[in-house]
């Protein structure tokens, strides 16, 4: 069985989304951490009861804050707290789970947390103090289910879960290609999505540079290449590694970023399809 052996700190929304089914995902984690504040003040009673029923079956630890006592540590804690409060709603406890989870991970050497909050995804990607933390998403958990499937029924469930929590921009098969290329190292979804966003932006910029002296704007260009991708599936026009042909500027004519032949072995190993416009994460 493919499992995550190092400790994973679970955020509120993952627990809520798998309410009543936590035993099915906990089986893939050897060390499950949950902040006491999340358990006591954020989660509803039914989820607390479910966790209580599982804590003797799986290795579940309820953790508390460990605030640094030295001057340098206190200053760093203050700066981290400030950065979090600028992005999360702490006053009415709306985002207290994400706030507590990120702070605990930062100051207690937890490398991986689990969250479906895209603001958390942004923090582990490019924030000043939290960049570098890894984050398991529901899409990663769906892939774990897929890897551990006992048959087609389990694989269909995994695909259904994955599809429910993505934005419909690509089929599950292209995440599988990405993960296989990266030796199935979990977590991988946030990096996968970041690469997709960046490639789509670069593709659009290619055409924007070509049409800089025209009345076309970036939204028009993004919509145009997305419309073509949706009707020209399986071609360079639906691949994020396609780029504008500078010698023949046309939305329907592309070159490959890597110079691969369409549907050749190298192409199939790296192709990343999009079927609609890929949007940046909103802060």
C-alpha positions, 0 to 999 in steps of 0.5 A: 500500500502506498502510504505517507509515513511522515507526520501530516497536519490536517486542516479543517476543510479536509476533515469536513469534506471527508466527514463520515469517511475519515477512516478511508483516508486515514488508512493512508497516513501513518502519523495524523496531527490535528490542532486542538483548537481545530478539534475543540472550537471549529469542528462540529460534534459529529466530526469530533465523535468520529475522530474519537472513534478512530484515535485508537485505530489510527495514530492520531495526535492532538497538538497544541501551540508551542510558541518560541520563548527566545527573542529571535523566535518571538520576533519571527512568530510576530512576523508570521502572525502578522502575515497570516492575519493580513490574509485570513479572517481571525477575528470571527474565527472563520479562518482560525483552523487555517491560521492555527494549522499554518502557525503550528507547522511553521514552528514545530518542524511539520513538513506537510499539512493538508488543506483545500483552502487555496489561500493556504496553497498560495502561502506554501507557494509564495509567502515570505515566511511559509513558502516551502511547506508542502500541502496535501490536497483532496486531489492528492488524496484522490490520487492516493485512492487511485494508486491503492485501488483494488479494482475499477470501482475504486479507481472510478471513486478516486476519479470522481473525487478528483473531478469534484474538487478540480475546476474542470480544466483537464481530465484526471489522466493528465494529473496521472501523467504528471505524477508518474513523471514525478515518481508518484511523489505526494503531494504533487497537485499544487505544483501541478496546478502552479505549472499549468497556470504559469504555462497558460499565462506564458502561452497567452503572453506569447500572443499578446507580444505578437499582437502588442500593436493591435486592439486585442487585449489579454482577455480576448487572447485567453478566450480565443486560445481556450475556445480552440482548445475545447474543440481541438482536443488531442492536438497542440492547440489543447496542450499547455506546452504549445507556443505561438509560432513567431514565423506564422502568427495564427491562433491555430498554428503552434510550435512545441515548447520542447520541439517534440513531435505531436503524439510521439513518445516524448510528447505523450510523456509530457503533454498537459491538456487544457479544455477551458481557460485556466484562471489564476488563484484569487487572493 
